[in-house]
Amino acid sequence: MTNEQMKSGRYLRWHKARRRISWILARLAEGRTVQIATQTRAVRYTAKHAAMFKATKSGAFVRRGKAWDCIDHTNLTAA
């Protein structure tokens, strides 16, 4: 496969997810609290929740029970 045949932005979502998760994990490692907020709900995570995050080719996810919630288009703040 040549460069011309590759789709532009093929791994862009995965790249953004890895950067988002690494930002979250860095803040948690500093001992800070990370808040993930949507239009209707906000959840705070501390260092003990670090294992609940993952990045895949489909996006950034956080564990909710046995399911995974996508956090690609949420608001992140660290306190």
N, CA, C and O atoms as CSV, one atom per row, in Angstrom:
chain,resi,resn,atom,element,x,y,z
A,1,MET,N,N,0.842,-1.169,0.000
A,1,MET,CA,C,0.000,0.000,0.000
A,1,MET,C,C,0.898,1.247,0.000
A,1,MET,O,O,1.844,1.340,0.782
A,2,THR,N,N,0.601,2.157,-0.847
A,2,THR,CA,C,1.383,3.390,-0.929
A,2,THR,C,C,0.708,4.481,-0.104
A,2,THR,O,O,-0.431,4.328,0.336
A,3,ASN,N,N,1.414,5.565,0.097
A,3,ASN,CA,C,0.860,6.676,0.867
A,3,ASN,C,C,-0.377,7.265,0.205
A,3,ASN,O,O,-1.288,7.724,0.894
A,4,GLU,N,N,-0.419,7.257,-1.109
A,4,GLU,CA,C,-1.574,7.811,-1.812
A,4,GLU,C,C,-2.828,6.963,-1.594
A,4,GLU,O,O,-3.947,7.472,-1.647
A,5,GLN,N,N,-2.629,5.666,-1.351
A,5,GLN,CA,C,-3.765,4.765,-1.155
A,5,GLN,C,C,-4.308,4.796,0.271
A,5,GLN,O,O,-5.421,4.329,0.515
A,6,MET,N,N,-3.548,5.331,1.204
A,6,MET,CA,C,-3.987,5.361,2.599
A,6,MET,C,C,-5.037,6.454,2.802
A,6,MET,O,O,-4.975,7.515,2.181
A,7,LYS,N,N,-5.979,6.182,3.662
A,7,LYS,CA,C,-7.009,7.154,3.988
A,7,LYS,C,C,-6.425,8.188,4.943
A,7,LYS,O,O,-5.742,7.833,5.904
A,8,SER,N,N,-6.690,9.457,4.682
A,8,SER,CA,C,-6.186,10.492,5.576
A,8,SER,C,C,-6.938,10.419,6.900
A,8,SER,O,O,-8.152,10.215,6.922
A,9,GLY,N,N,-6.221,10.586,7.987
A,9,GLY,CA,C,-6.839,10.533,9.305
A,9,GLY,C,C,-7.254,9.147,9.722
A,9,GLY,O,O,-8.143,8.998,10.561
A,10,ARG,N,N,-6.631,8.120,9.155
A,10,ARG,CA,C,-7.027,6.738,9.407
A,10,ARG,C,C,-6.948,6.387,10.891
A,10,ARG,O,O,-7.836,5.719,11.420
A,11,TYR,N,N,-5.898,6.832,11.557
A,11,TYR,CA,C,-5.721,6.532,12.973
A,11,TYR,C,C,-5.891,7.770,13.851
A,11,TYR,O,O,-5.435,7.789,14.994
A,12,LEU,N,N,-6.539,8.790,13.326
A,12,LEU,CA,C,-6.686,10.042,14.055
A,12,LEU,C,C,-7.511,9.867,15.323
A,12,LEU,O,O,-7.149,10.408,16.368
A,13,ARG,N,N,-8.604,9.126,15.254
A,13,ARG,CA,C,-9.450,8.936,16.439
A,13,ARG,C,C,-8.698,8.195,17.535
A,13,ARG,O,O,-8.841,8.523,18.713
A,14,TRP,N,N,-7.899,7.202,17.165
A,14,TRP,CA,C,-7.112,6.451,18.128
A,14,TRP,C,C,-6.045,7.352,18.753
A,14,TRP,O,O,-5.798,7.286,19.958
A,15,HIS,N,N,-5.418,8.188,17.934
A,15,HIS,CA,C,-4.404,9.119,18.424
A,15,HIS,C,C,-4.999,10.101,19.429
A,15,HIS,O,O,-4.402,10.351,20.477
A,16,LYS,N,N,-6.162,10.656,19.124
A,16,LYS,CA,C,-6.817,11.592,20.035
A,16,LYS,C,C,-7.234,10.900,21.326
A,16,LYS,O,O,-7.146,11.487,22.404
A,17,ALA,N,N,-7.687,9.658,21.220
A,17,ALA,CA,C,-8.090,8.899,22.411
A,17,ALA,C,C,-6.891,8.626,23.312
A,17,ALA,O,O,-6.995,8.743,24.533
A,18,ARG,N,N,-5.755,8.263,22.721
A,18,ARG,CA,C,-4.557,8.015,23.533
A,18,ARG,C,C,-4.099,9.284,24.236
A,18,ARG,O,O,-3.699,9.235,25.399
A,19,ARG,N,N,-4.150,10.417,23.547
A,19,ARG,CA,C,-3.761,11.681,24.172
A,19,ARG,C,C,-4.722,12.056,25.296
A,19,ARG,O,O,-4.296,12.552,26.339
A,20,ARG,N,N,-5.998,11.825,25.090
A,20,ARG,CA,C,-7.009,12.147,26.101
A,20,ARG,C,C,-6.817,11.282,27.349
A,20,ARG,O,O,-6.856,11.789,28.470
A,21,ILE,N,N,-6.611,9.990,27.153
A,21,ILE,CA,C,-6.418,9.076,28.282
A,21,ILE,C,C,-5.106,9.370,28.991
A,21,ILE,O,O,-5.050,9.322,30.220
A,22,SER,N,N,-4.053,9.672,28.248
A,22,SER,CA,C,-2.779,9.983,28.897
A,22,SER,C,C,-2.887,11.275,29.710
A,22,SER,O,O,-2.261,11.386,30.764
A,23,TRP,N,N,-3.671,12.256,29.240
A,23,TRP,CA,C,-3.894,13.477,30.020
A,23,TRP,C,C,-4.608,13.146,31.321
A,23,TRP,O,O,-4.226,13.636,32.383
A,24,ILE,N,N,-5.639,12.320,31.242
A,24,ILE,CA,C,-6.388,11.928,32.435
A,24,ILE,C,C,-5.490,11.191,33.416
A,24,ILE,O,O,-5.484,11.504,34.607
A,25,LEU,N,N,-4.729,10.210,32.928
A,25,LEU,CA,C,-3.872,9.416,33.811
A,25,LEU,C,C,-2.758,10.255,34.426
A,25,LEU,O,O,-2.355,10.005,35.562
A,26,ALA,N,N,-2.259,11.242,33.696
A,26,ALA,CA,C,-1.225,12.120,34.247
A,26,ALA,C,C,-1.791,12.954,35.390
A,26,ALA,O,O,-1.131,13.121,36.416
A,27,ARG,N,N,-3.004,13.479,35.228
A,27,ARG,CA,C,-3.618,14.257,36.297
A,27,ARG,C,C,-3.899,13.385,37.518
A,27,ARG,O,O,-3.715,13.827,38.652
A,28,LEU,N,N,-4.341,12.154,37.293
A,28,LEU,CA,C,-4.600,11.242,38.411
A,28,LEU,C,C,-3.307,10.879,39.128
A,28,LEU,O,O,-3.292,10.754,40.353
A,29,ALA,N,N,-2.219,10.707,38.377
A,29,ALA,CA,C,-0.926,10.392,38.983
A,29,ALA,C,C,-0.396,11.548,39.825
A,29,ALA,O,O,0.349,11.331,40.780
A,30,GLU,N,N,-0.774,12.768,39.477
A,30,GLU,CA,C,-0.385,13.939,40.256
A,30,GLU,C,C,-1.181,14.064,41.548
A,30,GLU,O,O,-0.892,14.922,42.382
A,31,GLY,N,N,-2.181,13.208,41.710
A,31,GLY,CA,C,-3.016,13.272,42.901
A,31,GLY,C,C,-4.208,14.194,42.755
A,31,GLY,O,O,-4.868,14.516,43.743
A,32,ARG,N,N,-4.489,14.617,41.554
A,32,ARG,CA,C,-5.611,15.519,41.309
A,32,ARG,C,C,-6.878,14.719,41.019
A,32,ARG,O,O,-6.818,13.516,40.761
A,33,THR,N,N,-7.999,15.383,41.063
A,33,THR,CA,C,-9.290,14.786,40.738
A,33,THR,C,C,-9.682,15.227,39.335
A,33,THR,O,O,-9.591,16.410,39.005
A,34,VAL,N,N,-10.116,14.287,38.513
A,34,VAL,CA,C,-10.543,14.582,37.146
A,34,VAL,C,C,-12.058,14.469,37.080
A,34,VAL,O,O,-12.639,13.477,37.520
A,35,GLN,N,N,-12.687,15.492,36.526
A,35,GLN,CA,C,-14.138,15.484,36.354
A,35,GLN,C,C,-14.454,15.362,34.878
A,35,GLN,O,O,-13.951,16.130,34.058
A,36,ILE,N,N,-15.288,14.394,34.546
A,36,ILE,CA,C,-15.759,14.191,33.178
A,36,ILE,C,C,-17.225,14.570,33.160
A,36,ILE,O,O,-18.037,13.989,33.880
A,37,ALA,N,N,-17.563,15.562,32.324
A,37,ALA,CA,C,-18.926,16.100,32.333
A,37,ALA,C,C,-19.539,16.049,30.942
A,37,ALA,O,O,-18.879,16.316,29.938
A,38,THR,N,N,-20.820,15.699,30.914
A,38,THR,CA,C,-21.631,15.793,29.706
A,38,THR,C,C,-22.656,16.895,29.952
A,38,THR,O,O,-22.542,17.647,30.920
A,39,GLN,N,N,-23.640,16.991,29.091
A,39,GLN,CA,C,-24.686,18.009,29.257
A,39,GLN,C,C,-25.530,17.744,30.506
A,39,GLN,O,O,-26.050,18.683,31.109
A,40,THR,N,N,-25.669,16.488,30.893
A,40,THR,CA,C,-26.590,16.143,31.976
A,40,THR,C,C,-25.939,15.532,33.207
A,40,THR,O,O,-26.588,15.406,34.245
A,41,ARG,N,N,-24.670,15.152,33.112
A,41,ARG,CA,C,-24.074,14.419,34.224
A,41,ARG,C,C,-22.591,14.729,34.341
A,41,ARG,O,O,-21.914,14.943,33.335
A,42,ALA,N,N,-22.084,14.752,35.572
A,42,ALA,CA,C,-20.657,14.946,35.818
A,42,ALA,C,C,-20.197,13.907,36.838
A,42,ALA,O,O,-20.860,13.680,37.851
A,43,VAL,N,N,-19.056,13.280,36.561
A,43,VAL,CA,C,-18.508,12.258,37.446
A,43,VAL,C,C,-17.061,12.616,37.749
A,43,VAL,O,O,-16.311,13.007,36.855
A,44,ARG,N,N,-16.671,12.481,39.013
A,44,ARG,CA,C,-15.300,12.763,39.425
A,44,ARG,C,C,-14.558,11.460,39.669
A,44,ARG,O,O,-15.092,10.517,40.252
A,45,TYR,N,N,-13.306,11.431,39.208
A,45,TYR,CA,C,-12.457,10.256,39.362
A,45,TYR,C,C,-11.189,10.648,40.097
A,45,TYR,O,O,-10.666,11.745,39.901
A,46,THR,N,N,-10.690,9.748,40.951
A,46,THR,CA,C,-9.445,9.959,41.683
A,46,THR,C,C,-8.436,8.905,41.245
A,46,THR,O,O,-8.708,8.112,40.344
A,47,ALA,N,N,-7.275,8.902,41.884
A,47,ALA,CA,C,-6.194,8.003,41.485
A,47,ALA,C,C,-6.590,6.530,41.572
A,47,ALA,O,O,-6.065,5.714,40.814
A,48,LYS,N,N,-7.486,6.175,42.462
A,48,LYS,CA,C,-7.893,4.772,42.584
A,48,LYS,C,C,-8.710,4.292,41.380
A,48,LYS,O,O,-8.910,3.089,41.215
A,49,HIS,N,N,-9.181,5.210,40.546
A,49,HIS,CA,C,-9.978,4.868,39.368
A,49,HIS,C,C,-9.151,4.786,38.083
A,49,HIS,O,O,-9.722,4.661,36.999
A,50,ALA,N,N,-7.843,4.854,38.177
A,50,ALA,CA,C,-6.990,4.920,36.981
A,50,ALA,C,C,-7.155,3.710,36.061
A,50,ALA,O,O,-7.007,3.842,34.846
A,51,ALA,N,N,-7.452,2.565,36.601
A,51,ALA,CA,C,-7.598,1.358,35.783
A,51,ALA,C,C,-8.910,1.329,35.000
A,51,ALA,O,O,-9.134,0.410,34.212
A,52,MET,N,N,-9.763,2.300,35.202
A,52,MET,CA,C,-11.068,2.322,34.542
A,52,MET,C,C,-11.042,2.977,33.169
A,52,MET,O,O,-12.085,3.069,32.522
A,53,PHE,N,N,-9.897,3.430,32.708
A,53,PHE,CA,C,-9.796,4.151,31.439
A,53,PHE,C,C,-9.036,3.332,30.409
A,53,PHE,O,O,-8.090,2.616,30.739
A,54,LYS,N,N,-9.469,3.448,29.136
A,54,LYS,CA,C,-8.732,2.801,28.051
A,54,LYS,C,C,-8.943,3.569,26.753
A,54,LYS,O,O,-9.942,4.265,26.569
A,55,ALA,N,N,-7.968,3.419,25.859
A,55,ALA,CA,C,-8.048,4.036,24.532
A,55,ALA,C,C,-7.996,2.918,23.494
A,55,ALA,O,O,-7.141,2.036,23.562
A,56,THR,N,N,-8.906,2.964,22.547
A,56,THR,CA,C,-8.938,1.979,21.460
A,56,THR,C,C,-9.053,2.726,20.139
A,56,THR,O,O,-9.120,3.955,20.117
A,57,LYS,N,N,-9.076,1.989,19.053
A,57,LYS,CA,C,-9.263,2.604,17.739
A,57,LYS,C,C,-10.640,3.239,17.609
A,57,LYS,O,O,-10.862,4.073,16.732
A,58,SER,N,N,-11.568,2.842,18.484
A,58,SER,CA,C,-12.926,3.399,18.463
A,58,SER,C,C,-13.067,4.653,19.299
A,58,SER,O,O,-14.079,5.347,19.193
A,59,GLY,N,N,-12.070,4.968,20.137
A,59,GLY,CA,C,-12.135,6.177,20.946
A,59,GLY,C,C,-11.655,5.945,22.367
A,59,GLY,O,O,-11.075,4.905,22.677
A,60,ALA,N,N,-11.905,6.934,23.234
A,60,ALA,CA,C,-11.547,6.873,24.649
A,60,ALA,C,C,-12.761,6.396,25.437
A,60,ALA,O,O,-13.889,6.816,25.180
A,61,PHE,N,N,-12.513,5.511,26.402
A,61,PHE,CA,C,-13.612,4.913,27.151
A,61,PHE,C,C,-13.313,4.890,28.641
A,61,PHE,O,O,-12.157,4.858,29.062
A,62,VAL,N,N,-14.395,4.906,29.437
A,62,VAL,CA,C,-14.311,4.738,30.882
A,62,VAL,C,C,-15.274,3.614,31.263
A,62,VAL,O,O,-16.352,3.469,30.685
A,63,ARG,N,N,-14.860,2.841,32.233
A,63,ARG,CA,C,-15.646,1.679,32.653
A,63,ARG,C,C,-16.847,2.122,33.487
A,63,ARG,O,O,-16.720,2.963,34.376
A,64,ARG,N,N,-18.010,1.549,33.190
A,64,ARG,CA,C,-19.224,1.781,33.970
A,64,ARG,C,C,-19.873,0.426,34.200
A,64,ARG,O,O,-20.614,-0.070,33.351
A,65,GLY,N,N,-19.589,-0.170,35.356
A,65,GLY,CA,C,-20.075,-1.521,35.626
A,65,GLY,C,C,-19.365,-2.496,34.705
A,65,GLY,O,O,-18.136,-2.574,34.715
A,66,LYS,N,N,-20.121,-3.239,33.909
A,66,LYS,CA,C,-19.521,-4.144,32.929
A,66,LYS,C,C,-19.427,-3.517,31.542
A,66,LYS,O,O,-18.891,-4.125,30.615
A,67,ALA,N,N,-19.942,-2.314,31.403
A,67,ALA,CA,C,-19.962,-1.636,30.106
A,67,ALA,C,C,-18.871,-0.569,30.045
A,67,ALA,O,O,-18.285,-0.203,31.063
A,68,TRP,N,N,-18.610,-0.079,28.834
A,68,TRP,CA,C,-17.638,0.994,28.606
A,68,TRP,C,C,-18.364,2.175,27.997
A,68,TRP,O,O,-19.060,2.026,26.993
A,69,ASP,N,N,-18.208,3.362,28.598
A,69,ASP,CA,C,-18.813,4.587,28.077
A,69,ASP,C,C,-17.776,5.382,27.305
A,69,ASP,O,O,-16.643,5.542,27.761
A,70,CYS,N,N,-18.160,5.877,26.143
A,70,CYS,CA,C,-17.268,6.688,25.320
A,70,CYS,C,C,-17.177,8.096,25.920
A,70,CYS,O,O,-18.192,8.697,26.271
A,71,ILE,N,N,-15.947,8.612,26.033
A,71,ILE,CA,C,-15.740,9.942,26.602
A,71,ILE,C,C,-15.041,10.865,25.599
A,71,ILE,O,O,-14.337,11.797,25.988
A,72,ASP,N,N,-15.241,10.596,24.316
A,72,ASP,CA,C,-14.594,11.397,23.277
A,72,ASP,C,C,-15.056,12.855,23.268
A,72,ASP,O,O,-14.233,13.757,23.108
A,73,HIS,N,N,-16.323,13.093,23.432
A,73,HIS,CA,C,-16.862,14.440,23.288
A,73,HIS,C,C,-17.400,14.970,24.607
A,73,HIS,O,O,-18.469,15.578,24.661
A,74,THR,N,N,-16.639,14.729,25.674
A,74,THR,CA,C,-17.034,15.223,26.989
A,74,THR,C,C,-16.091,16.335,27.416
A,74,THR,O,O,-15.030,16.529,26.823
A,75,ASN,N,N,-16.485,17.053,28.439
A,75,ASN,CA,C,-15.680,18.138,28.982
A,75,ASN,C,C,-14.818,17.576,30.119
A,75,ASN,O,O,-15.343,16.945,31.036
A,76,LEU,N,N,-13.506,17.800,30.066
A,76,LEU,CA,C,-12.586,17.326,31.089
A,76,LEU,C,C,-12.065,18.505,31.897
A,76,LEU,O,O,-11.666,19.527,31.338
A,77,THR,N,N,-12.072,18.355,33.207
A,77,THR,CA,C,-11.448,19.343,34.080
A,77,THR,C,C,-10.701,18.617,35.182
A,77,THR,O,O,-11.087,17.520,35.585
A,78,ALA,N,N,-9.635,19.227,35.666
A,78,ALA,CA,C,-8.859,18.646,36.755
A,78,ALA,C,C,-8.814,19.642,37.906
A,78,ALA,O,O,-8.576,20.834,37.713
A,79,ALA,N,N,-9.050,19.125,39.103
A,79,ALA,CA,C,-9.029,19.988,40.283
A,79,ALA,C,C,-8.024,19.472,41.289
A,79,ALA,O,O,-7.858,20.065,42.355
